[in-house]
Amino acid sequence: MQRIFGATRWRLVWAAGAIGAAVALATPASVGAQALRVPYRSFTLPNGLKVIVHEDHSVPIVTVNTWYHVGSADERPGRTGFAHLFEHLMFMGSEHVPTGQFDQLLEAAGADNNGSTTEDRTNYYEDGPSNSLALMLYLDSDRMGFLLPEITAAKVDLQRGVVQNERRQSYENQPYGLADENIIKRLFPADHPYSWPVIGSMADLTAASLEDVQQFFRSYYTPNNATIAIAGDVRFAQVRSEVGRWFGAVPRGPAVTRRPPPAVTLPADVYATLEDRVQLPRVYDTWHTVRAFAPDDAALDVLADILAGGRSSRLYKRLVYELQIATQVAGYQDGGRIDGKLQIFATARPGHDLNELQQVIDAEIRAIADSGPTQREVERAQNGIEAAFLNRMERVGGKANQLNQYAYFVGTPDYFQRDLDRYRQVTAAAVERVARTYARHAHRVVLSVVPQGHTELAAKEEMAR
Amino acid sequence: MTVSTVDVTRRAARFAVSAALIPALLAAQAVDRSKPPALPPAPPLRVPAVESTTLPNGLELVVVEMHKVPVVDVSLVTAAGSVRDPADLPGLATFTATMLQQGAGRRGALDIADEAAYLGASLNTAASYDAGFASIHVPKRRLGPALDLLADVVLRPTFSDTEVTRQRDLRRTQILQQQDQPVVMANLAFSAIVFGASHPYGRPLNGTQTSVAALTRDRVAQFHATYYLPNASRLLFVGDVTMEEAQRLVTERFGSWARGDLPPLADVAAPAATARTIYLVDKPAAPQSVFRIGEVGVSRSTPDYFALQILNTILGGSFTSRLNQNLRETHGYTYGASSQFDMRRTPGPFLAASSVVTAKTDSALIEFMRELTRIRDQAVPQAELDKAKAYLGLGLPSDFETTGRTAARIRELLLYDLPLDYYATFIPRINAVTAADVQRVARQYLDPDHLAIVIVGDKTKIAAGLDALHQGPIVYRDLWGQAVQ
């Protein structure tokens, strides 16, 4: 299943820890029996800009969702975090839009906006009343066509400071926040573009220069490297004419070329320990798997759900409920555009070390690899995945972003039903096979995050299997 | 340093570059970029109709039909909020909510989790200060079994001793982990400091190690029997369902839920404000300092609701708000800064918040105080007022796009006894707010001399700088808001 690990431009402070609600009423998920369809029409401007239009007249709002096909995977050594830093600069004004006006104009029209960066892409969206479409296109076209004259070293410095604070807030000052970057650098070879984190390192963020910005913009922020999905209470003809008007003159850029990623091989298990300012130790098991939409991607999603997805999963039942040696367990298949990984993590309760947890995790993986899951477990996972699909259909913003993802990852925007079919076709035998192939008979990275000074709590190789 | 002004040099540079692009522009269409395009009139707000009926046992059923996607969002709002926690047992309401899912009717704890997942349903039980909640969001075709599950959970929880013990142990571990999370520490300390232990809003929603250890099956069962009452609850359906259908489904499952007498709730007065003080919660080696600055604010029933919404949008409720622009976009001290009036049944907190780089802790406090004072001292400019009105008014339709967001908006009406057609007049009431209104409520509700300034950070790196500002005495507290020696 798609997970956004990226960095986001901004968030209201309470998104993470509301003062007034102990257990927030979570936003939900669901299922549908009928076919999922998101009808769309598309066109391409002479400069290469692809546009996907989906009409939904149920609520008088519109969303403009732009994907630039560039992410942290396109960064070069010594400049990790740059794609995301650049994303921040896209809001700092363009030739005809003075600094600060991008947000001011949108809010004055009743619209919200944001952007986010992952390994594979950078997206930008505006959501607002349907009459604000022309404003959104004016602003988006100005920063696509006329950004560089307005970018100064001072702006780069300012947003560097903001992004460094984002890194502090979301990673360094969060318990276990540095686990991910310590895992991926061991799972992927150093020249693999998924081996560094989207947020980047402090040192690389410090090194980013105005010249880097100019170079990056000319290479990647071109109409021929972008797709715009527009959805909501608008008419195709109107969208086509407005997009042509605002984006028609933006010049085409050079073609983007990418080398295929290096092969990933883990010849042996890799054990590592990270000391952190935490009360309880946590173990992360991570295996190299497959990219999103690869043949085994859906079965791996189902496997992760059966093993560690929520309170009905096998590991929750064993670790948290029955044995009561863990406080929490989670797991997922994380497939990106070019590669993927399977991860399970569990946090120990006081008085328990990570080897106890590891032995249970290994036993449950072995059980599925040897005997497969039950039919009900497979159906349960499929139902939950279907529910998430339906949930996404409630928002034009959700549909637009998904149209863009399908367009980029599988080459056709309305892939909703075929994507769901991938999951419906997963069998118990397929789950058993991927458990064997990618976990039971494969090497992994085992990262123990332990309280400072307590490396004795770490998972040990000699205790495994 | 500021980046908000456009100087002459930059404008000249812009002209030079655009001249080079003129041939390309002419080759396409002439499009005037010199100013933003004029927009057609905004579409009118279409708020979905809200219907209501009351069952013989007093349970009010509220239905909002939305048929675009075949899903239904069902939520029960009860009186079982944390304000009902006994003073010696904070955490009882939220623990009872957790326990609802740990066995009900013939189902065990794992059966409930399994059934919800199998239905593709999201089942949640929780408590805030003012209410208890139980909700299920489910595909339409599985609505019946989902309501069976919800009815079991709400009406027939088992509360077995073994499950109480299991969840009590888990919660004690989770409380231990709160000290890993500086934002959680700041929220806990702030509430305790502003409201004090004798006020329900000053007690931690999830309890303390001591109170959780004292939870028993009997206390939980008694709390459930006392406060989960049909005549003190409202059940909201939003989605692909009609009133007729909802009424039938609910009557079958909740019709025999027995009435009871809801004990009266004595309002506790908030403590008198104390002189502005800096409360420092030490978090060694923290790379950022987490700020919560505030005081007792207003209740949801305040006649100043709309003026306060405008005030907060301008101060810290949007990206272009003053706090975010100042602390983030001008100074780069933080990833974001914001403010909030958390309006509850009785006055809840006002607070301004941010996480700032440790080295700029003192500088950030100066900027917080500057903005909290400026909005009182000077009337807000017309353009800023208009922007805030548009952001709130024109942005309202998106709050009614999904069943989940619509349900959240309607639950607020149910929780605070507001009329069901409330949103029909929302925009005119927002638009009626004047700059003088904003300044009046700023002066009335923001009191810079009596703010509690709670900061979770590395005291060895920030205390001296804060002390030198002379913004108030520095006292040391733990995450519970208690004095530290």
Interface residues (C-beta under 8 A of the other chain):
Chain A: W10 R11 L12 V13 W14 A16 G17 A18 I19 G20 A21 A22 V23 A24 L25 A26 T27 P28 A29 S30 V31 G32 A33 Q34 S58 V59 P60 I61 M92 E95 H96 V97 P98 T99 G100 D103 Q104 L105 E107 A108 A109 G110 A111 D112 N113 D127 G128 P129 S130 N131 S132 A134 L135 Y138 L139 D142 G145 F146 L148 P149 E150 T152 A154 K155 D157 L158 Q159 R160 G161 V162 V163 Q164 N165 E166 R168 Q169 S170 E172 N173 Q174 P175 D233 G244 R245 W246 G248 A249 P251 R277 V278 Q279 L280 G310 R311 S312 Y316 K317 V320 Y321 Q324 T327 R349 P350 R376 E379 R380 N383 G384 E386 A387 L390 N391 M393 E394 R395 V396
Chain B: M1 V3 S4 T5 V6 R10 A13 R14 V17 S18 L21 A24 L25 A27 A28 Q29 V31 R33 S34 P36 P37 L39 P40 P41 A42 P43 P44 R46 K68 V69 P70 V71 D73 S75 S82 T94 A97 T98 A109 L110 A113 D114 A116 A117 Y118 L119 G120 A121 S122 N124 T125 A126 A127 S128 Y129 F133 S135 I136 H137 V138 P139 K140 R141 R142 R166 D169 L170 T173 Q174 L176 Q177 Q179 D180 Q181 P182 V183 V184 N187 F190 S191 L205 N206 P284 A285 A286 P287 Q288 V290 S318 F319 T320 N324 Q325 R328 E329 H331 G332 Y333 T334 Y335 G336 A337 S338 Q340 D342 R344 G348 P349 L351 A353 S354 S355 V356 V357 D386 K387 A390 Y391 G393 L394 G395 P397 S398 F400 E401 T402 T403 G404 R405 A408
